[in-house]
Amino acid sequence: MSGLRTLYEKIWDSHVVHRRDDGTCLLYIDRHLIHEVTSAQAFDGLRANGRSVRRPDLTLAVPDHNLPTTPRVDGSGARMTIADMDSAAQLEALERNAPEFGIRYFGATAPEQGIVHVVGPEQGFSLPGTTIVCGDSHTSAHGGIGALAFGIGTSEVEHVLATQTLQLTPSKTMEVRIDGSLGYGVTPKDIILAVIGRMGAGAGTGHVIEYTGSTCRSMSVEGRLTIANMSIEAGARAGVFAPDETTFAYLKGRRFAPKGADWERAVSAWCALATDAGASYDKVEIFDAGAIAPTVTWGTSLDDVVPITGCVPDPESMADPARRESMRKAIGYMGLAAGQRMQDIAVQNIFIGSCTNSRIEDLRAAAQVVRGRHIAPEIRQAIVVPGSGLVKRQAEAEGLDLIFIEAGLEWREPGCSMCLAMNPDKVPPGERCASTSNRNFVGRQGPGSRTHLMSPIMAAAAAVTGRLADVRDWMGVV
């Protein structure tokens, strides 16, 4: 061995508690994020076995998936009742379990509440070089600040609560190198859609992806969080960015970030995490940022992407029979036709939010597109859901809420919302949604829903046109 290591290998090696002869490792977990959906059974398991939480100080609980994004208190300040009994039960269980086990809890009406993958970084709870887990696949988002972060199952949630460790096997390494300047109207969301579209939704299976290159180095932390978030959609275990001065500037002064001399020591350690010059990856993919256009999905997989200037592809042009058949099914479900122009596809719903695209940078960009305009009459539902209470208050201080409201969009409370059909925000059967979320699977946004994934500015353009539109035709023109 050369002794040269990648960012992933450095983090992994520094967290191995025990390594078996077969390579399986017991890995120490630095941070554990929990929400209402995957935690109730874990806490029940602890009680049944008479166990406590090993490190409650390293655990943070936030409700997000089932929580309605409509007002949470009435005019008198009383909490609103949640109509769905299952959702109410899960939310009540988290509200009861977290304090019982000594875990910090940002409740439904707390100013810090939000989507767990937005809250972690903005609170400085998620830090470079740490291992972070959560019972949610998009935990990979935290890799945007240089953490090794990944989703776990309910039994693993219980294991981490009880032991602060996990038994895992190492992943292979993969470099996705992106160089060059992004074109007008092209965002990090377009990058990750284009990357997965070219590589395939299973290309990262068994790997941890490190994003490198000049495009990534010049990207904001919020953009990095977007790309890392969707690494799971490429089949990867996690996605990581090397922490740098941009990362440090983002984290400094945040609530749970190190302070004073501890901060200086932390930054020194974080600087050493970068992949060693000359270290090798198991797999390398190279992309030219300048060749990426605003990108949208047309089907029911992250394989199904095209530039907004493109058309629905023809399944008959595919040599692989399995791919040909999956494309046929996707086109049928989506109610499209081969050769149909993407810009001719009408939409009835708009969703700007989710753990992928609900940060202040996303909302600012979308607001610029709808400023001085109004949503098209064909739009039946258009909602903007900030990723956290902090994002919401910042957006309101900047007047972004008024821009959205005046344009005819609804301004909501923080939560996962229409990303998935686990709360009242759903897309009606047979209708389409221009969505900034991360998955376009069958029924993801509601039974029979049809999802087109895109960037916040592309969703904003769809809102004012009533169809999938090239935002470059609308930016700066009122």
Secondary structure, 3 states (H helix, E strand, C coil): CCCCCCHHHHHHHCCEEEECCCCCEEEECCEEEECCCCCHHHHHHHHHCCCCCCCHHHEEECCCCCCCCCCCECCCCCECCCCCHHHHHHHHHHHHHHHHCCCEECCCCCCCCECHHHHHHHCCCCCCCCEEEECCHHHHHHHHHCCEEEECCHHHHHHHHHHCEEEECCCEEEEEEEECCCCCCCCHHHHHHHHHHHHCCCCCCCEEEEEECHHHHCCCHHHHHHHHHHHHHHCCCEEECCCCHHHHHHHCCCCCCCCHHHHHHHHHHHHCCCCCCCCCCCEEEEEEHHHCCCEEECCCCCCCEEECCCECCCHHHCCCHHHHHHHHHHHHHHCCCCCCEHHHCECCEEEECCCCCCCHHHHHHHHHHHCCCCCCCCCCEEEECCCEHHHHHHHHHCCHHHHHHHCCCEECCCCCHHHCCCCCCCCCCCCEEEECCCCCCCCCCCCCCEEEECCHHHHHHHHHHCECCCHHHCCCCC
